[in-house]
């Protein structure tokens, strides 16, 4: 189940990026993609269509994000913390360093 949600999530992420980049900016950046009257979506532009599709893709993105979080957290839930299962090895005791030798005078 989690693989299906993750696959849909990645596909929606890619589509969401594409739809956002296709929208015309408010500062006239839409000219990059041919925002003139001979545009692919007509003289009025693609504002209505792309805004709706972007909104739907964003809703699906949030739903798959929450769904994947719920599915994966339910698999990993346990009452024991993983930190409590860690075994720490004590370092081996080291011999005392030799006493410094003082030169005989």
C-alpha positions, 0 to 999 in steps of 0.5 A, spaced: 500 500 500 505 504 501 508 503 495 502 505 491 501 511 495 509 513 494 508 512 486 502 517 486 505 522 490 511 522 486 507 523 480 503 528 482 509 532 485 512 532 478 505 534 475 505 540 480 511 542 478 510 542 471 503 546 472 506 551 476 511 553 471 506 553 465 502 558 469 503 565 467 506 570 472 503 577 474 510 580 472 509 578 464 513 572 465 508 568 461 511 571 455 517 565 456 512 560 454 508 564 448 503 568 452 501 571 446 494 571 442 496 565 438 497 561 445 496 554 445 490 555 450 487 561 446 487 569 447 485 569 454 490 564 456 490 558 460 489 561 467 482 558 469 484 551 467 491 551 470 489 554 476 484 548 477 488 543 475 494 546 480 489 546 485 487 539 484 494 536 484 496 540 490 490 537 494 492 530 491 499 532 494 497 533 501 492 527 501 498 522 499 503 526 504 498 525 510 496 518 507 503 516 506 505 518 513 499 514 516 501 508 513 508 508 515 507 510 522 503 505 523 508 499 521 513 502 525 509 503 532 512 500 538 512 501 545 519 500 546 524 506 544 529 504 539 534 508 543 533 503 549 535 497 545 542 500 543 548 496 547 553 501 549 560 497 549 565 500 555 572 501 553 577 497 555 581 499 561 587 502 559 594 501 563 596 507 567 601 510 563 608 509 565 611 514 570 615 520 568 623 518 568 627 524 572 634 524 569 639 523 575 644 528 576 
